[in-house]
Amino acid sequence: MLVSDVLTLGSEMESTIELELLPPTLGASLARRRLYTVALRSFADRGYDAVSIRDITDELGQQPGAFYTHAKSKQDLLFELVRIAAIEHRDRVRVAVLEAPSDPIDQLLALVREHVFVHFDYAELARVFARETRALNAAQQSAVAAITAETRMLLLAVIERGETSRVFVHTDALLVASVLGDIGVRLPEWWTPDFPRSREQIAETYAGFALKLLQ
């Protein structure tokens, strides 16, 4: 469940902003976190191109000029959100692997489960990452790609250890890593709490699918 913070913005306007749409590791000021949260929710619901700076500041009960206290442009704000998504994903799957037993099977299962849970926990971030990264400029896309490459290298290292120890079959590791990276990506588009499988059941099933690709 998300925790809502009821904030009075402006003289008469009240808005409920779900501050936990963003990871607690963000470490931003409350004002910046509000801005990022409103922008994230707007981009996820309506699409980046359909949202203006005025739309964001209107929801915050502020003048458009207040936006530039925390972001240089709408595109830079999108970049920050996409970068946050990439970092949160990388860090969480890295911790999952480090905390798993040393066996490559256990590490693969832990990595895929956590990959799925990140998409559940931060559905709006995942949705914006998947849909809107294309709106970034070349330098921004390159910066994001460098972060996602670290995550891919972690997965490749697990696969290679499994191949070396003969618990995984030798295969095209890059293609397998690409397939595994796509597992769960569309969960934010269709999963709802009334779906007849829990988050845990889905994560476990997807982890099983991943293992079958390598055995």
Secondary structure, 3 states (H helix, E strand, C coil): CCCCEEEEECCCEEEEECHHHCCHHHCCCHHHHHHHHHHHHHHHHHCHHHCCHHHHHHHHCCCHHHHHHCCCCHHHHHHHHHHHHHHHHHHHHHHHHHHCCCCHHHHHHHHHHHHHHHHHHCHHHHHHHHHHHHHCCHHHHHHHHHHHHHHHHHHHHHHHHHHHCCCCCCCCHHHHHHHHHHCCCCHHHHCCCCCCCCHHHHHHHHHHHHHHHCC
